[in-house]
Amino acid sequence: MCLSIPGKIVAIEKDRFVVDYGNEQRIAELSLVDVALGDYVIISNKMIVTKLKKEQAQQFLALVDNNA
Amino acid sequence: MPESLTPEGYFFIYAFPAITHCAGKITPEEFSSLESQAVLGKGPSLERLRRLFPNAFNRIEHLTGKIEAYTIEDYRSYWWIEHNRIIDHREKGYEQVQEEEAELCKVQFPIVKGLNGRVVTITYPTGPERKGLNYRNLPLQPGQRVSIHKGHIVEMILESVYTAYFPHAH
């Protein structure tokens, strides 16, 4: 299984993206896509690999919550 | 020139992009060590891999009928065929996955279009341009077919090998 949970970008510093997962925050050091504050993204190994539409991300997070 | 990899090294260069999902199984120090091994194409032992990726090895055991002595072909068939089939059919935990994440999780075979340091622009026959990370520092050139998993360029692919697996692909 290689599924990832989407997180929300809450800060962008120089070459660093702070991504919030509700219960923790993680740092990405590179992004393969153009991103902005508030975007929902998927991280793999400290790298943002894709951006999700807000509705898609929230739908996925709701599924995770329901299955928790 | 094809790389010389051990079977477990071959499995691991594809598995490494998903290593962050082994939460609780590895420490940050172990992560750094595993990253170095993946970059070099060296794999942990079969026992360690089995602990890190139990779902994958359950499928590989089922597919090969073996519990050890796997070959590169065994692992290639898993990553290139079975892993993608499971995702396409939304089986084994992928039932609710949306298209974007499904495509990201699958192993795909784009062509290198351009290079900017370790960030590589790649193209798909039927899709848009995307970017990938040359995480193993492969000697890539434009026009080279590669495999990619979760945004990580995994290996350079010979066209003859690609067409043997996917004779009807572009």
gemmi code that builds the backbone of each chain (N, CA, C; Angstrom):
import gemmi

chains = {
    "A": [
        ("MET", (0.845, -1.201, 0.000), (0.000, 0.000, 0.000), (0.872, 1.240, 0.000)),
        ("CYS", (0.589, 2.123, -0.903), (1.399, 3.339, -0.920), (0.512, 4.567, -0.903)),
        ("LEU", (-0.612, 4.457, -0.249), (-1.501, 5.612, -0.169), (-0.958, 6.635, 0.813)),
        ("SER", (-1.255, 7.903, 0.538), (-0.804, 8.982, 1.406), (-2.007, 9.790, 1.861)),
        ("ILE", (-1.865, 10.383, 3.029), (-2.933, 11.249, 3.535), (-2.618, 12.679, 3.107)),
        ("PRO", (-3.593, 13.387, 2.557), (-3.334, 14.781, 2.171), (-3.125, 15.664, 3.390)),
        ("GLY", (-2.271, 16.650, 3.239), (-2.072, 17.659, 4.268), (-2.251, 19.030, 3.652)),
        ("LYS", (-2.384, 20.044, 4.522), (-2.634, 21.408, 4.055), (-1.392, 22.265, 4.293)),
        ("ILE", (-0.987, 22.999, 3.282), (0.185, 23.876, 3.434), (-0.207, 25.066, 4.311)),
        ("VAL", (0.497, 25.201, 5.436), (0.177, 26.297, 6.361), (1.292, 27.339, 6.423)),
        ("ALA", (2.413, 27.043, 5.831), (3.490, 28.038, 5.769), (4.440, 27.669, 4.638)),
        ("ILE", (4.925, 28.707, 3.982), (5.948, 28.503, 2.958), (7.101, 29.426, 3.306)),
        ("GLU", (8.236, 28.797, 3.597), (9.447, 29.559, 3.846), (10.376, 29.282, 2.676)),
        ("LYS", (11.570, 29.798, 2.726), (12.478, 29.574, 1.607), (12.777, 28.071, 1.456)),
        ("ASP", (12.315, 27.492, 0.358), (12.566, 26.078, 0.072), (12.029, 25.127, 1.144)),
        ("ARG", (11.097, 25.590, 1.933), (10.490, 24.726, 2.948), (8.987, 24.936, 2.945)),
        ("PHE", (8.266, 23.865, 2.999), (6.808, 23.921, 3.017), (6.351, 23.223, 4.302)),
        ("VAL", (5.591, 23.924, 5.114), (5.067, 23.327, 6.339), (3.667, 22.801, 6.037)),
        ("VAL", (3.493, 21.502, 6.226), (2.240, 20.850, 5.859), (1.582, 20.304, 7.120)),
        ("ASP", (0.329, 20.696, 7.302), (-0.403, 20.345, 8.519), (-1.320, 19.149, 8.276)),
        ("TYR", (-1.259, 18.197, 9.219), (-2.101, 16.998, 9.137), (-3.119, 16.933, 10.275)),
        ("GLY", (-3.345, 18.047, 10.935), (-4.289, 18.045, 12.041), (-3.614, 17.700, 13.339)),
        ("ASN", (-3.014, 16.500, 13.419), (-2.367, 16.093, 14.663), (-0.850, 16.250, 14.617)),
        ("GLU", (-0.311, 16.609, 13.464), (1.125, 16.857, 13.369), (1.409, 17.691, 12.123)),
        ("GLN", (2.611, 18.271, 12.105), (3.050, 19.009, 10.932), (4.330, 18.380, 10.401)),
        ("ARG", (4.473, 18.395, 9.087), (5.690, 17.865, 8.469), (6.261, 18.915, 7.526)),
        ("ILE", (7.542, 18.791, 7.283), (8.244, 19.728, 6.410), (8.560, 19.046, 5.076)),
        ("ALA", (8.235, 19.725, 3.998), (8.679, 19.285, 2.671), (9.763, 20.250, 2.214)),
        ("GLU", (10.766, 19.709, 1.568), (11.907, 20.535, 1.147), (11.951, 20.754, -0.354)),
        ("LEU", (10.968, 20.192, -1.061), (10.938, 20.318, -2.517), (9.498, 20.103, -2.956)),
        ("SER", (9.107, 20.766, -4.026), (7.778, 20.519, -4.592), (7.914, 20.286, -6.087)),
        ("LEU", (7.248, 19.255, -6.573), (7.244, 18.969, -8.011), (6.127, 19.715, -8.725)),
        ("VAL", (5.270, 20.373, -7.978), (4.150, 21.122, -8.570), (4.108, 22.512, -7.953)),
        ("ASP", (3.472, 23.445, -8.680), (3.301, 24.789, -8.132), (2.270, 24.745, -7.012)),
        ("VAL", (2.619, 25.298, -5.869), (1.704, 25.257, -4.727), (1.628, 26.639, -4.073)),
        ("ALA", (0.587, 26.812, -3.270), (0.393, 28.061, -2.549), (-0.135, 27.736, -1.159)),
        ("LEU", (-0.098, 28.727, -0.299), (-0.661, 28.562, 1.047), (-2.100, 28.081, 0.945)),
        ("GLY", (-2.465, 27.111, 1.786), (-3.836, 26.616, 1.803), (-4.086, 25.436, 0.873)),
        ("ASP", (-3.128, 25.145, -0.012), (-3.313, 24.000, -0.903), (-3.225, 22.690, -0.124)),
        ("TYR", (-3.973, 21.704, -0.592), (-3.862, 20.352, -0.041), (-2.913, 19.556, -0.935)),
        ("VAL", (-1.953, 18.905, -0.308), (-0.898, 18.242, -1.076), (-0.606, 16.857, -0.503)),
        ("ILE", (0.100, 16.081, -1.304), (0.588, 14.779, -0.856), (2.108, 14.823, -0.864)),
        ("ILE", (2.680, 14.369, 0.238), (4.133, 14.368, 0.397), (4.659, 12.941, 0.318)),
        ("SER", (5.780, 12.782, -0.344), (6.516, 11.521, -0.302), (7.972, 11.852, -0.023)),
        ("ASN", (8.475, 11.357, 1.090), (9.890, 11.555, 1.445), (10.322, 13.021, 1.360)),
        ("LYS", (9.629, 13.877, 2.090), (9.966, 15.307, 2.188), (9.814, 16.042, 0.861)),
        ("MET", (9.013, 15.493, -0.030), (8.813, 16.129, -1.325), (7.316, 16.167, -1.628)),
        ("ILE", (6.813, 17.351, -2.024), (5.418, 17.450, -2.450), (5.334, 16.865, -3.853)),
        ("VAL", (4.529, 15.814, -4.000), (4.471, 15.149, -5.299), (3.217, 15.502, -6.085)),
        ("THR", (2.174, 15.932, -5.414), (0.987, 16.350, -6.148), (0.118, 17.234, -5.269)),
        ("LYS", (-0.768, 17.934, -5.949), (-1.711, 18.836, -5.273), (-3.112, 18.297, -5.548)),
        ("LEU", (-3.972, 18.330, -4.533), (-5.342, 17.854, -4.699), (-6.305, 19.025, -4.617)),
        ("LYS", (-7.439, 18.884, -5.312), (-8.483, 19.879, -5.133), (-8.995, 19.770, -3.699)),
        ("LYS", (-9.414, 20.922, -3.162), (-9.850, 20.973, -1.767), (-10.952, 19.937, -1.500)),
        ("GLU", (-11.908, 19.828, -2.422), (-13.031, 18.910, -2.206), (-12.529, 17.456, -2.167)),
        ("GLN", (-11.580, 17.149, -3.058), (-11.038, 15.783, -3.096), (-10.303, 15.460, -1.802)),
        ("ALA", (-9.503, 16.411, -1.357), (-8.728, 16.184, -0.138), (-9.660, 16.004, 1.057)),
        ("GLN", (-10.682, 16.852, 1.133), (-11.578, 16.763, 2.285), (-12.399, 15.474, 2.252)),
        ("GLN", (-12.744, 15.046, 1.042), (-13.467, 13.781, 0.911), (-12.585, 12.623, 1.393)),
        ("PHE", (-11.316, 12.657, 1.008), (-10.385, 11.608, 1.423), (-10.197, 11.628, 2.933)),
        ("LEU", (-10.036, 12.836, 3.496), (-9.834, 12.939, 4.945), (-11.063, 12.452, 5.706)),
        ("ALA", (-12.243, 12.697, 5.150), (-13.467, 12.215, 5.795), (-13.498, 10.689, 5.799)),
        ("LEU", (-13.044, 10.091, 4.709), (-12.982, 8.634, 4.644), (-12.036, 8.079, 5.704)),
        ("VAL", (-10.877, 8.752, 5.836), (-9.896, 8.318, 6.830), (-10.513, 8.408, 8.225)),
        ("ASP", (-11.185, 9.520, 8.506), (-11.813, 9.703, 9.814), (-12.852, 8.614, 10.081)),
        ("ASN", (-13.634, 8.318, 9.054), (-14.700, 7.336, 9.226), (-14.163, 5.931, 9.454)),
        ("ASN", (-12.950, 5.696, 8.931), (-12.360, 4.367, 9.075), (-11.372, 4.286, 10.234)),
        ("ALA", (-11.206, 5.390, 10.946), (-10.221, 5.413, 12.034), (-10.698, 4.561, 13.207)),
    ],
    "B": [
        ("MET", (23.444, 1.260, -20.583), (23.969, 0.086, -19.879), (23.069, -0.217, -18.675)),
        ("PRO", (22.437, -1.384, -18.634), (21.580, -1.714, -17.497), (22.376, -1.745, -16.197)),
        ("GLU", (21.716, -1.364, -15.126), (22.372, -1.403, -13.816), (22.516, -2.845, -13.356)),
        ("SER", (23.498, -3.058, -12.510), (23.663, -4.365, -11.897), (23.099, -4.296, -10.485)),
        ("LEU", (21.948, -4.880, -10.298), (21.278, -4.814, -9.004), (21.011, -6.221, -8.487)),
        ("THR", (20.993, -6.347, -7.182), (20.528, -7.601, -6.595), (19.004, -7.618, -6.672)),
        ("PRO", (18.383, -8.783, -6.575), (16.912, -8.801, -6.579), (16.307, -7.911, -5.493)),
        ("GLU", (16.853, -7.991, -4.274), (16.268, -7.176, -3.202), (16.561, -5.691, -3.424)),
        ("GLY", (17.714, -5.382, -4.029), (17.992, -4.000, -4.402), (16.980, -3.509, -5.418)),
        ("TYR", (16.644, -4.390, -6.354), (15.660, -4.018, -7.378), (14.291, -3.773, -6.740)),
        ("PHE", (13.877, -4.659, -5.841), (12.593, -4.431, -5.156), (12.611, -3.082, -4.446)),
        ("PHE", (13.713, -2.797, -3.789), (13.728, -1.639, -2.890), (13.752, -0.304, -3.623)),
        ("ILE", (14.367, -0.238, -4.814), (14.359, 1.054, -5.504), (12.929, 1.459, -5.875)),
        ("TYR", (12.039, 0.481, -6.050), (10.632, 0.801, -6.301), (9.874, 1.055, -5.005)),
        ("ALA", (10.261, 0.374, -3.950), (9.529, 0.492, -2.685), (9.892, 1.762, -1.925)),
        ("PHE", (11.112, 2.254, -2.116), (11.562, 3.386, -1.307), (10.606, 4.590, -1.358)),
        ("PRO", (10.062, 4.962, -2.520), (9.138, 6.114, -2.519), (7.940, 5.948, -1.594)),
        ("ALA", (7.639, 4.736, -1.193), (6.518, 4.510, -0.276), (6.987, 4.270, 1.151)),
        ("ILE", (8.267, 4.502, 1.429), (8.815, 4.145, 2.744), (8.197, 4.986, 3.857)),
        ("THR", (7.741, 6.192, 3.528), (7.169, 7.030, 4.587), (5.895, 6.410, 5.157)),
        ("HIS", (5.355, 5.414, 4.464), (4.141, 4.770, 4.969), (4.452, 3.673, 5.956)),
        ("CYS", (5.733, 3.459, 6.208), (6.143, 2.468, 7.203), (6.226, 3.157, 8.572)),
        ("ALA", (5.273, 4.027, 8.853), (5.293, 4.792, 10.101), (5.394, 3.863, 11.301)),
        ("GLY", (6.296, 4.209, 12.196), (6.449, 3.413, 13.405), (7.389, 2.242, 13.250)),
        ("LYS", (7.760, 1.923, 11.981), (8.638, 0.777, 11.775), (10.098, 1.201, 11.646)),
        ("ILE", (10.328, 2.476, 11.350), (11.708, 2.929, 11.165), (11.927, 4.248, 11.890)),
        ("THR", (13.133, 4.440, 12.378), (13.524, 5.686, 13.019), (14.066, 6.639, 11.947)),
        ("PRO", (14.214, 7.942, 12.262), (14.819, 8.862, 11.285), (16.208, 8.410, 10.841)),
        ("GLU", (16.972, 7.822, 11.779), (18.308, 7.342, 11.414), (18.206, 6.174, 10.428)),
        ("GLU", (17.272, 5.289, 10.689), (17.088, 4.162, 9.771), (16.616, 4.660, 8.405)),
        ("PHE", (15.777, 5.703, 8.415), (15.314, 6.268, 7.150), (16.510, 6.745, 6.319)),
        ("SER", (17.428, 7.462, 6.954), (18.594, 7.977, 6.230), (19.424, 6.831, 5.654)),
        ("SER", (19.567, 5.783, 6.449), (20.329, 4.629, 5.977), (19.630, 3.955, 4.796)),
        ("LEU", (18.322, 3.825, 4.894), (17.565, 3.189, 3.816), (17.598, 4.057, 2.555)),
        ("GLU", (17.550, 5.371, 2.738), (17.610, 6.268, 1.584), (18.942, 6.086, 0.845)),
        ("SER", (20.022, 6.006, 1.617), (21.330, 5.808, 0.993), (21.372, 4.497, 0.220)),
        ("GLN", (20.797, 3.466, 0.801), (20.780, 2.174, 0.117), (19.976, 2.243, -1.174)),
        ("ALA", (18.836, 2.940, -1.127), (17.991, 3.040, -2.326), (18.716, 3.800, -3.430)),
        ("VAL", (19.394, 4.877, -3.065), (20.114, 5.672, -4.067), (21.165, 4.807, -4.761)),
        ("LEU", (21.811, 3.956, -3.996), (22.856, 3.093, -4.546), (22.301, 1.825, -5.183)),
        ("GLY", (21.003, 1.610, -5.043), (20.410, 0.396, -5.594), (20.701, -0.833, -4.770)),
        ("LYS", (20.954, -0.626, -3.503), (21.201, -1.761, -2.614), (19.981, -1.935, -1.715)),
        ("GLY", (19.595, -3.161, -1.499), (18.399, -3.399, -0.698), (18.729, -3.961, 0.654)),
        ("PRO", (17.864, -3.707, 1.635), (17.980, -4.418, 2.908), (17.759, -5.912, 2.671)),
        ("SER", (17.926, -6.694, 3.703), (17.724, -8.136, 3.560), (16.263, -8.432, 3.229)),
        ("LEU", (16.049, -9.607, 2.694), (14.681, -10.028, 2.388), (13.811, -9.999, 3.645)),
        ("GLU", (14.383, -10.421, 4.763), (13.599, -10.445, 6.012), (13.166, -9.039, 6.403)),
        ("ARG", (14.091, -8.089, 6.264), (13.770, -6.696, 6.622), (12.725, -6.124, 5.659)),
        ("LEU", (12.905, -6.401, 4.389), (11.928, -5.914, 3.411), (10.548, -6.496, 3.694)),
        ("ARG", (10.526, -7.753, 4.064), (9.238, -8.404, 4.331), (8.532, -7.743, 5.516)),
        ("ARG", (9.331, -7.312, 6.512), (8.728, -6.632, 7.673), (8.243, -5.234, 7.288)),
        ("LEU", (8.990, -4.554, 6.417), (8.625, -3.191, 6.030), (7.432, -3.163, 5.081)),
        ("PHE", (7.349, -4.160, 4.203), (6.322, -4.147, 3.151), (5.568, -5.482, 3.126)),
        ("PRO", (4.861, -5.800, 4.209), (4.219, -7.127, 4.282), (3.163, -7.347, 3.210)),
        ("ASN", (2.413, -6.321, 2.855), (1.364, -6.515, 1.846), (1.966, -6.881, 0.493)),
        ("ALA", (3.038, -6.194, 0.142), (3.688, -6.489, -1.141), (4.192, -7.926, -1.162)),
        ("PHE", (4.815, -8.361, -0.070), (5.377, -9.716, -0.088), (4.300, -10.790, 0.002)),
        ("ASN", (3.178, -10.461, 0.608), (2.063, -11.418, 0.553), (1.647, -11.658, -0.897)),
        ("ARG", (1.599, -10.576, -1.677), (1.207, -10.708, -3.086), (2.301, -11.427, -3.877)),
        ("ILE", (3.552, -11.103, -3.592), (4.650, -11.730, -4.344), (4.692, -13.236, -4.048)),
        ("GLU", (4.497, -13.608, -2.789), (4.443, -15.038, -2.450), (3.322, -15.726, -3.220)),
        ("HIS", (2.179, -15.060, -3.250), (1.022, -15.637, -3.937), (1.289, -15.790, -5.431)),
        ("LEU", (1.900, -14.770, -6.012), (2.131, -14.773, -7.457), (3.191, -15.774, -7.878)),
        ("THR", (4.252, -15.888, -7.077), (5.388, -16.716, -7.481), (5.315, -18.131, -6.927)),
        ("GLY", (4.529, -18.320, -5.872), (4.504, -19.624, -5.218), (5.774, -19.910, -4.431)),
        ("LYS", (6.560, -18.850, -4.180), (7.834, -19.010, -3.450), (7.805, -18.139, -2.189)),
        ("ILE", (8.630, -18.504, -1.221), (8.760, -17.659, -0.037), (10.160, -17.065, 0.076)),
        ("GLU", (11.021, -17.367, -0.886), (12.377, -16.820, -0.886), (12.974, -17.006, -2.282)),
        ("ALA", (14.226, -16.610, -2.426), (14.955, -16.761, -3.704), (14.204, -16.106, -4.852)),
        ("TYR", (13.702, -14.913, -4.581), (13.021, -14.185, -5.651), (14.051, -13.639, -6.638)),
        ("THR", (13.628, -13.499, -7.872), (14.495, -12.951, -8.911), (14.064, -11.511, -9.237)),
        ("ILE", (14.920, -10.829, -9.987), (14.545, -9.484, -10.443), (13.260, -9.559, -11.264)),
        ("GLU", (13.113, -10.593, -12.080), (11.885, -10.737, -12.872), (10.655, -10.877, -11.985)),
        ("ASP", (10.791, -11.625, -10.871), (9.662, -11.752, -9.942), (9.241, -10.375, -9.438)),
        ("TYR", (10.233, -9.607, -9.017), (9.918, -8.287, -8.458), (9.422, -7.323, -9.544)),
        ("ARG", (10.022, -7.425, -10.736), (9.576, -6.538, -11.819), (8.106, -6.820, -12.157)),
        ("SER", (7.763, -8.093, -12.221), (6.369, -8.440, -12.523), (5.434, -7.890, -11.455)),
        ("TYR", (5.892, -7.934, -10.209), (5.050, -7.365, -9.152), (4.873, -5.867, -9.368)),
        ("TRP", (5.944, -5.123, -9.477), (5.825, -3.660, -9.542), (5.179, -3.183, -10.833)),
        ("TRP", (5.552, -3.797, -11.931), (5.073, -3.290, -13.217), (3.646, -3.756, -13.535)),
        ("ILE", (3.291, -4.952, -13.085), (2.007, -5.531, -13.489), (1.034, -5.615, -12.303)),
        ("GLU", (1.404, -6.414, -11.287), (0.444, -6.708, -10.220), (0.113, -5.475, -9.377)),
        ("HIS", (1.113, -4.730, -9.004), (0.902, -3.530, -8.196), (-0.044, -2.573, -8.919)),
        ("ASN", (0.185, -2.365, -10.222), (-0.693, -1.469, -10.981), (-2.087, -2.066, -11.161)),
        ("ARG", (-2.153, -3.387, -11.319), (-3.463, -4.029, -11.495), (-4.320, -3.845, -10.245)),
        ("ILE", (-3.702, -4.021, -9.072), (-4.438, -3.858, -7.812), (-5.018, -2.442, -7.727)),
        ("ILE", (-4.210, -1.466, -8.120), (-4.679, -0.079, -8.042), (-5.766, 0.171, -9.083)),
        ("ASP", (-5.549, -0.283, -10.303), (-6.554, -0.084, -11.357), (-7.893, -0.704, -10.974)),
        ("HIS", (-7.842, -1.853, -10.301), (-9.079, -2.538, -9.925), (-9.582, -2.110, -8.549)),
        ("ARG", (-8.874, -1.163, -7.952), (-9.286, -0.635, -6.639), (-9.502, -1.776, -5.634)),
        ("GLU", (-8.472, -2.626, -5.535), (-8.524, -3.742, -4.590), (-7.605, -3.465, -3.406)),
        ("LYS", (-7.751, -4.261, -2.354), (-6.805, -4.346, -1.237), (-6.412, -2.990, -0.649)),
        ("GLY", (-7.429, -2.225, -0.270), (-7.185, -0.947, 0.385), (-7.281, 0.250, -0.540)),
        ("TYR", (-7.334, 0.011, -1.830), (-7.412, 1.119, -2.786), (-8.858, 1.404, -3.220)),
        ("GLU", (-9.826, 0.801, -2.532), (-11.215, 0.868, -2.979), (-11.720, 2.298, -3.146)),
        ("GLN", (-11.335, 3.195, -2.237), (-11.894, 4.549, -2.247), (-10.954, 5.566, -2.890)),
        ("VAL", (-9.902, 5.098, -3.491), (-8.879, 6.022, -3.986), (-9.360, 6.742, -5.246)),
        ("GLN", (-9.101, 8.038, -5.282), (-9.489, 8.820, -6.443), (-8.379, 8.763, -7.495)),
        ("GLU", (-8.760, 9.239, -8.688), (-7.907, 9.026, -9.855), (-6.505, 9.627, -9.692)),
        ("GLU", (-6.440, 10.843, -9.162), (-5.126, 11.497, -9.057), (-4.163, 10.666, -8.220)),
        ("GLU", (-4.652, 10.216, -7.064), (-3.752, 9.466, -6.195), (-3.459, 8.084, -6.762)),
        ("ALA", (-4.445, 7.504, -7.449), (-4.201, 6.201, -8.073), (-3.078, 6.312, -9.099)),
        ("GLU", (-3.126, 7.345, -9.923), (-2.092, 7.515, -10.943), (-0.728, 7.744, -10.309)),
        ("LEU", (-0.732, 8.470, -9.198), (0.521, 8.737, -8.490), (1.118, 7.451, -7.915)),
        ("CYS", (0.253, 6.564, -7.420), (0.715, 5.334, -6.771), (1.186, 4.291, -7.780)),
        ("LYS", (0.679, 4.364, -9.005), (1.068, 3.365, -9.996), (2.492, 3.609, -10.495)),
        ("VAL", (3.136, 2.537, -10.918), (4.425, 2.677, -11.593), (4.122, 3.021, -13.053)),
        ("GLN", (4.721, 4.101, -13.539), (4.455, 4.543, -14.902), (5.775, 4.674, -15.665)),
        ("PHE", (5.644, 4.846, -16.990), (6.832, 4.733, -17.858), (6.915, 5.903, -18.836)),
        ("PRO", (7.142, 7.093, -18.338), (7.215, 8.256, -19.215), (8.587, 8.392, -19.870)),
        ("ILE", (8.691, 9.408, -20.712), (9.935, 9.732, -21.404), (10.492, 11.038, -20.826)),
        ("VAL", (11.795, 11.068, -20.630), (12.438, 12.291, -20.135), (12.399, 13.350, -21.232)),
        ("LYS", (11.919, 14.538, -20.852), (11.903, 15.643, -21.812), (12.981, 16.673, -21.500)),
        ("GLY", (13.168, 16.959, -20.229), (14.159, 17.963, -19.864), (14.666, 17.737, -18.454)),
        ("LEU", (15.816, 18.336, -18.173), (16.449, 18.154, -16.869), (16.768, 19.508, -16.256)),
        ("ASN", (16.506, 19.647, -14.984), (16.886, 20.848, -14.249), (17.441, 20.376, -12.911)),
        ("GLY", (18.715, 20.030, -12.901), (19.269, 19.414, -11.700), (18.630, 18.053, -11.493)),
        ("ARG", (18.145, 17.819, -10.292), (17.521, 16.529, -9.993), (16.041, 16.491, -10.358)),
        ("VAL", (15.501, 17.656, -10.739), (14.095, 17.696, -11.132), (13.998, 17.470, -12.642)),
        ("VAL", (13.207, 16.471, -13.011), (13.146, 16.022, -14.397), (11.744, 16.265, -14.941)),
        ("THR", (11.663, 16.870, -16.126), (10.371, 16.992, -16.802), (10.163, 15.741, -17.634)),
        ("ILE", (9.010, 15.126, -17.457), (8.712, 13.872, -18.150), (7.397, 14.020, -18.890)),
        ("THR", (7.246, 13.228, -19.951), (6.002, 13.270, -20.724), (5.438, 11.866, -20.848)),
        ("TYR", (4.123, 11.816, -20.932), (3.413, 10.567, -21.138), (2.783, 10.610, -22.529)),
        ("PRO", (2.631, 9.445, -23.188), (2.037, 9.452, -24.524), (0.664, 10.112, -24.560)),
        ("THR", (-0.118, 9.904, -23.538), (-1.486, 10.426, -23.569), (-1.746, 11.445, -22.466)),
        ("GLY", (-0.714, 11.881, -21.808), (-0.961, 12.769, -20.680), (-0.127, 14.024, -20.746)),
        ("PRO", (-0.289, 14.879, -19.767), (0.451, 16.132, -19.747), (1.895, 15.925, -19.294)),
        ("GLU", (2.668, 16.989, -19.366), (4.011, 16.944, -18.791), (3.902, 16.958, -17.269)),
        ("ARG", (4.818, 16.267, -16.654), (4.886, 16.300, -15.187), (6.343, 16.435, -14.797)),
        ("LYS", (6.540, 16.520, -13.496), (7.907, 16.559, -12.987), (8.160, 15.364, -12.075)),
        ("GLY", (9.388, 14.910, -12.059), (9.785, 13.821, -11.186), (11.154, 14.122, -10.602)),
        ("LEU", (11.482, 13.445, -9.515), (12.778, 13.646, -8.866), (13.714, 12.503, -9.244)),
        ("ASN", (14.876, 12.862, -9.762), (15.897, 11.858, -10.070), (16.599, 11.494, -8.761)),
        ("TYR", (15.894, 10.757, -7.920), (16.379, 10.566, -6.545), (17.598, 9.663, -6.478)),
        ("ARG", (17.849, 8.897, -7.532), (19.001, 7.998, -7.522), (20.162, 8.554, -8.331)),
        ("ASN", (20.036, 9.794, -8.773), (21.104, 10.439, -9.552), (21.487, 9.605, -10.776)),
        ("LEU", (20.488, 9.150, -11.505), (20.733, 8.367, -12.707), (21.244, 9.283, -13.821)),
        ("PRO", (22.080, 8.779, -14.721), (22.617, 9.602, -15.820), (21.581, 9.771, -16.939)),
        ("LEU", (20.554, 10.536, -16.676), (19.423, 10.661, -17.605), (19.751, 11.610, -18.747)),
        ("GLN", (19.117, 11.346, -19.881), (19.203, 12.232, -21.040), (17.792, 12.365, -21.613)),
        ("PRO", (17.499, 13.493, -22.284), (16.189, 13.602, -22.955), (15.993, 12.437, -23.925)),
        ("GLY", (14.754, 11.936, -23.966), (14.425, 10.808, -24.829), (14.501, 9.464, -24.133)),
        ("GLN", (15.096, 9.437, -22.942), (15.232, 8.184, -22.188), (13.890, 7.791, -21.571)),
        ("ARG", (13.490, 6.540, -21.738), (12.312, 6.067, -21.011), (12.734, 5.700, -19.601)),
        ("VAL", (11.895, 6.052, -18.641), (12.184, 5.763, -17.238), (10.939, 5.176, -16.593)),
        ("SER", (11.108, 4.634, -15.419), (9.947, 4.283, -14.605), (9.872, 5.280, -13.457)),
        ("ILE", (8.661, 5.552, -13.027), (8.467, 6.531, -11.953), (7.419, 6.004, -10.988)),
        ("HIS", (7.660, 6.191, -9.694), (6.739, 5.759, -8.646), (6.653, 6.867, -7.613)),
        ("LYS", (5.472, 7.393, -7.428), (5.231, 8.468, -6.458), (6.180, 9.649, -6.665)),
        ("GLY", (6.356, 10.048, -7.915), (7.173, 11.216, -8.212), (8.659, 10.957, -8.208)),
        ("HIS", (9.075, 9.740, -7.908), (10.488, 9.381, -7.864), (10.861, 8.604, -9.130)),
        ("ILE", (11.853, 9.086, -9.874), (12.364, 8.335, -11.019), (13.125, 7.133, -10.474)),
        ("VAL", (12.714, 5.933, -10.873), (13.257, 4.723, -10.261), (14.406, 4.126, -11.069)),
        ("GLU", (14.173, 3.921, -12.375), (15.248, 3.336, -13.183), (15.073, 3.740, -14.637)),
        ("MET", (16.162, 3.574, -15.402), (16.125, 3.782, -16.847), (15.673, 2.470, -17.479)),
        ("ILE", (14.780, 2.584, -18.438), (14.171, 1.392, -19.014), (14.602, 1.227, -20.464)),
        ("LEU", (15.107, 0.054, -20.797), (15.421, -0.269, -22.192), (14.111, -0.438, -22.954)),
        ("GLU", (14.049, 0.119, -24.156), (12.824, 0.003, -24.950), (12.475, -1.465, -25.209)),
        ("SER", (13.498, -2.293, -25.395), (13.230, -3.714, -25.674), (12.545, -4.396, -24.485)),
        ("VAL", (12.949, -4.017, -23.292), (12.312, -4.592, -22.096), (10.896, -4.052, -21.952)),
        ("TYR", (10.751, -2.753, -22.211), (9.425, -2.137, -22.085), (8.433, -2.778, -23.063)),
        ("THR", (8.836, -2.913, -24.313), (7.903, -3.460, -25.303), (7.646, -4.949, -25.080)),
        ("ALA", (8.599, -5.645, -24.451), (8.340, -7.051, -24.123), (7.228, -7.168, -23.086)),
        ("TYR", (7.191, -6.223, -22.156), (6.136, -6.229, -21.132), (4.839, -5.626, -21.643)),
        ("PHE", (4.979, -4.602, -22.478), (3.785, -3.870, -22.925), (3.809, -3.760, -24.452)),
        ("PRO", (3.574, -4.869, -25.147), (3.730, -4.860, -26.616), (2.754, -3.928, -27.327)),
        ("HIS", (1.652, -3.600, -26.680), (0.667, -2.746, -27.349), (0.745, -1.297, -26.881)),
        ("ALA", (1.733, -0.994, -26.038), (1.858, 0.382, -25.541), (2.528, 1.251, -26.587)),
        ("HIS", (2.366, 2.547, -26.416), (3.015, 3.498, -27.330), (4.492, 3.594, -26.989)),
    ],
}
model = gemmi.Model(1)
for chain_id, residues in chains.items():
    chain = gemmi.Chain(chain_id)
    for i, (resn, *xyz) in enumerate(residues, 1):
        res = gemmi.Residue()
        res.name, res.seqid = resn, gemmi.SeqId(i, " ")
        for name, pos in zip(("N", "CA", "C"), xyz):
            atom = gemmi.Atom()
            atom.name, atom.element = name, gemmi.Element(name[0])
            atom.pos, atom.b_iso = gemmi.Position(*pos), 0.0
            res.add_atom(atom)
        chain.add_residue(res)
    model.add_chain(chain)
structure = gemmi.Structure()
structure.add_model(model)
structure.setup_entities()
